[in-house]
Amino acid sequence: GIEGQMATEEEREAKRAKVGDEAKPTYNGVEAAGSDEDDLGDPLPRFEYAIERLVLSSASGKFLTNFGFLASCPFRREKSANVEAEALTSGAGTARPVKITGAGKILFQLLGAADLSATLERLVDGIHSGEVEPPKFCLRFFPVQALCLCEEEAVEAGLLEVLRAESARLFRKGKGDGDEGGGSGGKNPNPITFAVASKPRTVTLRCDQASKELDLVKKLANVFEEYIEREGPAPGHKVAVNLKDPQIVILCETVSIADNKRLLALCVTRNRKLLQIRSKGISVCALAKPPQNPKKKNEGK
């Protein structure tokens, strides 16, 4: 069971703690891996191994809000990315890494963080201004405003919770918004434009002994439209999909965990600083450029 798995992992960590670590390079004073690949057999301390149980024990029983960040990183550099992420967010809260499966991603809970979007915006501004050293391993930070079970009801409830919590910021009337961002909007307010980006687009849900495919883009779009109709900034407000210049973007990414299960990370924002909108899709902005493939680098010579 989960308890047995946790006990086993804790015993392994205790044994590893007895072994003295060799000196390693640091990132802003925090130790990081120095080889070309991380030693994945030596995990970081304080890992949260039972993340599914943590979600199930939440007030909703289906999702956790204002969780932390899902970061992308180079293959087999997950340990270094965790160390770097802790340094990058040290002033915003306490980073607690979460055990997930797969490569090229890390998930960490940011305990004590009041506003994930503001935390990411400060980090992006700091990197651009030169006040913060550009990260070497954390390529992107995805603000996990809701971490949901991979269930249709959980996805809907989690998105609604984020929309309600972020409504003042999402539907404010800003420069150039006209009637789209908020306010009364008159009898025929302009529609609120939005886009949904999900990786992947569909997931397989298992219930009883059957399974079905859930189109996350369609589901999230329907939930958003129904929310605007019922609880939007003004009566009669409508929505319209705009993939090139959306006012509001809903982002979703899957997180693979033990036992071949998945969780879903959700984020809703209208902050262009945090977004990268291109013809091939929408994603959170890059913190650093991905490392160049040595083979491609040699080919260019």
Beta strands, then each sheet from edge to edge (+ up, - down):
strand 1: 26-27
strand 2: 30-31
strand 3: 63-72
strand 4: 94-98
strand 5: 105-111
strand 6: 140-149
strand 7: 192-199
strand 8: 202-207
strand 9: 210-215
strand 10: 239-241
strand 11: 248-257
strand 12: 261-269
strand 13: 275-278
strand 14: 281-284
sheet 1: 1+ 2-
sheet 2: 4+ 5- 3+ 6- 12+ 11- 7- 10-
sheet 3: 8+ 9-
sheet 4: 13+ 14-
end
